[in-house]
Amino acid sequence: MVTCGWESLTSMTANEVVIAQLNKYEFDTELHGPDRHEGYRLFQKRINSHMHRTDLRSVWIEHIERKKNPSRFFPGPPPVTHYRDIFSAGSSAVEVSRMSLEAFEATGGKVVVIES
């Protein structure tokens, strides 16, 4: 997910997240480029190269599924966000659980922030 140019990469082999900023070209390509998600791919390649790794993957939103509300009187079901599945090309994944940063780190998770 991009927040003012910040992006996270998830390791395919470790319980690790790497956070860094897209450069101007990557950011502009993502916003205005003809190829969907090309900016994320360029970012992923650059950070993997910078860290001498090959396991980091960008997880972008593929689509949001909005289910129809069967009732006029009660709130409808929440939308389901489908993310890029980093383990299976062409597939998507959905959130099945959520944990705090403290819980992530307590279970051995690692967060690396690369500041430019």
C-alpha positions as a printed Julia matrix, in Angstrom:
116×3 Matrix{Float64}:
   0.0     0.0     0.0
   1.36    3.42   -0.87
   1.06    6.26    1.64
   2.6     9.48    0.32
   5.19    7.45   -1.57
   5.92    4.88    1.15
   5.54    1.23    0.19
   6.0    -2.04    2.03
   7.53   -5.25    0.75
   6.85   -8.65    2.29
   9.43  -11.42    2.45
   8.49  -14.74    0.86
  10.95  -16.61    3.08
  10.99  -14.82    6.44
   8.58  -13.17    8.85
   9.71   -9.73    7.69
   8.39   -6.5     6.21
  10.59   -3.86    4.57
   9.33   -0.27    4.28
  10.87    2.28    1.92
   9.94    5.18   -0.35
   9.26    4.93   -4.04
  11.53    7.18   -6.05
   9.95    9.84   -8.29
  10.04    7.68  -11.41
   8.44    4.68   -9.65
   5.78    6.9    -8.07
   4.97    8.68  -11.35
   4.92    5.37  -13.25
   2.49    3.9   -10.74
   0.18    6.91  -10.94
   0.33    7.63  -14.67
   2.02    4.7   -16.41
   0.19    2.57  -18.95
   1.11   -0.75  -17.25
  -0.83   -1.43  -14.07
   1.5    -1.86  -11.07
   4.69   -1.24  -13.07
   5.85    1.33  -10.48
   5.52   -1.3    -7.75
   7.48   -3.82   -9.83
  10.29   -1.31  -10.39
  10.34   -0.5    -6.67
  10.42   -4.19   -5.76
  13.36   -4.78   -8.12
  15.29   -1.76   -6.8
  14.9    -2.64   -3.11
  15.73   -6.32   -3.66
  18.87   -5.22   -5.52
  19.78   -2.66   -2.83
  19.46   -5.32   -0.1
  21.11   -8.09   -2.21
  17.94  -10.18   -1.96
  15.35  -11.8    -4.19
  12.56  -12.66   -1.72
  10.84   -9.29   -1.2
   7.49   -8.76   -2.9
   5.17   -5.79   -3.18
   1.61   -6.56   -2.12
  -0.83   -4.29   -3.92
  -4.62   -4.17   -3.92
  -6.01   -6.15   -6.85
  -9.65   -5.21   -6.35
 -12.3    -4.51   -3.73
 -15.37   -6.72   -3.68
 -18.5    -4.91   -2.56
 -21.33   -7.23   -1.68
 -24.9    -6.15   -2.21
 -26.83   -5.19    0.9
 -29.84   -7.52    1.21
 -31.53   -5.2     3.7
 -32.61   -1.59    3.55
 -32.71   -1.37    7.34
 -29.37   -2.82    8.44
 -25.81   -2.12    7.39
 -24.55   -4.31    4.59
 -21.56   -6.61    4.74
 -18.18   -4.88    4.73
 -16.23   -4.82    1.46
 -13.58   -7.52    0.95
 -10.16   -6.31   -0.21
  -8.26   -8.68   -2.51
  -4.47   -8.3    -2.51
  -1.8    -9.63   -4.85
  -0.89  -13.16   -3.79
   2.93  -13.21   -3.61
   3.04  -17.0    -3.71
   0.78  -17.66   -6.7
   1.0   -15.47   -9.81
  -2.36  -14.3   -11.08
  -4.11  -15.06   -7.79
  -5.35  -12.84   -5.02
  -5.39  -13.18   -1.25
  -7.7   -11.75    1.4
  -7.03  -10.77    4.98
  -7.84  -13.62    7.36
  -6.37  -12.15   10.54
  -4.75   -9.01   11.83
  -2.15   -8.36   14.54
  -0.49   -5.37   16.13
   3.12   -4.44   15.47
   3.96   -5.49   19.02
   2.43   -8.94   18.5
   4.19   -9.3    15.13
   7.57   -8.51   16.67
   6.85  -10.72   19.72
   6.39  -13.7    17.37
   9.77  -13.06   15.74
   8.57  -10.66   13.05
  10.96   -8.01   11.84
  10.26   -4.58   10.35
  13.05   -2.88    8.4
  12.71    0.78    7.42
  14.96    2.11    4.67
  15.19    5.89    4.77
  16.5     7.75    1.77
